[in-house]
């Protein structure tokens, strides 16, 4: 199978997919798309949102990072995508939480502090998003006080979906709550070579 991942490596959504591909040991060819790299003319026909990433398998295209994670895990069976309907539903729950709850304020903070020049920043919006994120990560911290990983005792796609964002949260240069359980979980992720190599990098 020819497997191509379209998207630049410093995108959190692309990082998710790279991380899982590496965990699964699947061969792939990544090509830079998005941001300063632009997109080839045919990209809109592969992904009508024109966002990244897009996964191409033998000409078949799939977009939306969490959908790509589920596809890869379902076609390449892994304990990270459990067979039990109840266990899988818990993984889905947290993956949806990442997209519907965490993503908006996380993006506000990241774009404001990393991608925008100081004179472009909306300090009020960034400050509000930091406070909001502190509450969400506090919720996750309390959950992780009772679980080794997000969906329970084992590593899962929920850790992949959220782990890319937690690295950034813990790397921002501002004061934040200690969130000791969150940090212990982060240290577990750092012990995974694919996470350390492809996710836990300087933010750009």
C-alpha positions in Angstrom: 0.0 0.0 0.0 1.2 3.5 -0.8 0.4 5.7 2.3 1.0 9.4 2.1 0.4 11.9 4.9 -0.1 15.5 3.8 0.7 18.1 6.3 3.5 20.0 7.9 5.2 18.3 10.9 4.7 21.2 13.4 0.9 21.0 13.2 -0.6 19.4 16.3 -3.2 17.6 14.2 -0.4 16.2 11.9 1.7 15.2 15.0 -1.2 13.0 16.2 -1.1 11.0 13.0 2.7 10.8 12.8 2.8 9.6 16.4 0.2 6.8 15.8 1.8 5.7 12.5 5.2 5.4 14.3 3.5 3.5 17.2 2.0 1.1 14.7 5.2 0.8 12.7 3.5 1.6 9.5 5.4 2.9 6.5 4.4 6.3 5.2 5.6 9.2 3.2 4.9 12.6 4.7 4.8 15.7 2.5 4.7 19.3 3.7 1.4 21.0 3.1 -0.1 24.0 4.9 1.2 27.2 6.4 4.3 28.5 4.6 4.3 25.4 2.3 0.9 26.1 0.7 -1.0 23.3 -1.0 -0.9 21.7 -4.4 -3.7 22.5 -6.8 -5.4 19.1 -6.3 -5.5 19.4 -2.5 -9.0 20.9 -2.4 -10.3 17.8 -4.2 -8.7 15.6 -1.6 -9.8 17.6 1.4 -12.5 20.2 0.7 -11.8 22.0 4.0 -8.2 22.5 2.7 -6.9 22.0 6.2 -4.3 19.5 7.4 -3.8 16.6 7.7 -5.0 14.4 4.9 -4.1 10.7 4.6 -4.0 9.1 1.2 -4.0 5.3 0.9 -3.7 4.0 -2.7 -5.5 7.1 -3.9 -8.2 7.0 -1.3 -8.3 10.2 0.9 -9.4 10.8 4.5 -9.3 14.0 6.5 -9.9 15.0 10.1 -7.1 13.9 12.4 -9.2 11.9 14.9 -11.0 10.1 12.1 -7.6 9.3 10.6 -6.5 7.9 14.0 -9.6 5.7 14.2 -9.1 4.4 10.7 -5.5 3.5 11.2 -6.3 1.7 14.5 -9.2 -0.2 13.0 -7.3 -1.3 9.9 -4.2 -2.1 11.9 -5.5 -3.7 15.1 -3.9 -2.3 18.3 -4.7 -2.3 22.0 -4.8 1.5 21.7 -8.3 1.0 20.0 -10.0 -1.5 22.3 -12.5 -4.1 20.9 -14.9 -3.7 23.8 -17.8 -1.3 22.9 -17.7 0.2 26.4 -14.0 0.7 26.4 -14.0 2.1 22.9 -16.8 4.5 23.8 -14.7 5.9 26.6 -11.8 6.5 24.2 -14.2 8.2 21.8 -15.6 10.4 24.7 -12.1 11.8 25.4 -11.2 12.2 21.7 -14.4 14.2 21.2 -13.6 16.2 24.4 -10.3 17.2 22.8 -12.1 18.5 19.7 -15.2 20.1 21.2 -13.8 21.5 24.6 -10.0 21.7 24.6 -9.3 22.7 21.0 -10.7 26.2 20.9 -8.9 27.8 23.9 -5.8 25.8 23.2 -5.7 27.2 19.7 -6.2 30.8 21.0 -3.2 30.5 23.4 -0.9 28.7 20.9 -1.7 31.0 18.0 -1.5 34.1 20.2 1.8 33.3 21.9 3.7 31.3 19.3 2.4 32.1 15.8 1.5 35.8 16.2 3.9 38.8 16.6 3.6 40.6 20.0 1.9 43.6 18.4 -0.8 41.4 16.9 -1.7 39.6 20.2 -5.1 40.0 21.9 -3.9 39.9 25.5 -7.4 39.8 26.9 -8.5 36.8 24.7 -5.2 35.0 25.5 -5.6 35.5 29.2 -9.2 34.4 29.2 -8.2 31.2 27.2 -5.4 30.5 29.7 -7.8 30.6 32.6 -10.3 28.4 30.7 -7.6 25.9 29.8 -6.4 25.8 33.4 -9.9 24.6 34.4 -10.0 22.0 31.7 -6.6 20.6 32.5 -7.6 20.6 36.1 -10.5 18.3 35.2 -8.1 16.0 33.4 -5.6 16.2 36.2 -8.2 15.0 38.7 -9.2 12.2 36.3 -5.6 11.1 35.9 -5.2 10.9 39.7 -7.2 7.7 39.4 -6.0 6.4 36.0 -2.6 5.7 34.5 -3.9 6.8 31.1 -6.8 8.8 29.9 -9.1 6.0 29.1 -8.1 3.7 32.0 -5.1 1.6 32.7 -3.8 1.3 29.2 -2.5 3.6 26.5 -5.1 4.5 23.9 -6.1 6.9 21.0 -7.4 9.2 23.7 -3.8 9.7 24.9 -2.7 10.4 21.3 -5.5 13.0 20.7 -4.8 14.9 23.9 -1.1 14.3 24.4 0.0 16.6 21.6 -1.8 19.5 23.3 -0.6 18.7 26.8 3.0 19.0 25.6 2.3 22.5 24.5 0.4 23.4 27.6 3.3 22.4 29.8 5.8 24.2 27.5 4.2 27.7 27.5 6.2 30.2 29.5 3.6 31.3 32.0 2.5 30.3 35.5 0.1 27.4 35.6 -1.3 25.1 38.3 1.0 22.2 39.2 -1.3 19.5 38.0 0.9 16.8 39.3 -1.1 13.9 37.9 -1.2 15.4 34.5 2.6 15.8 34.6 3.1 12.2 35.7 1.0 11.1 32.7 3.1 13.4 30.5 6.2 11.7 31.8 4.8 8.3 30.8 4.2 9.7 27.3 7.8 11.0 27.1 9.0 7.4 27.7 7.4 6.5 24.3 10.0 7.0 21.6 7.5 8.2 19.0 6.1 10.8 21.3 9.5 12.0 22.4 10.7 12.2 18.7 7.7 13.7 17.0 5.6 15.5 19.5 7.8 16.7 22.4 9.6 19.3 20.3 10.1 23.1 20.6 6.9 24.9 19.6 7.0 26.6 16.2 
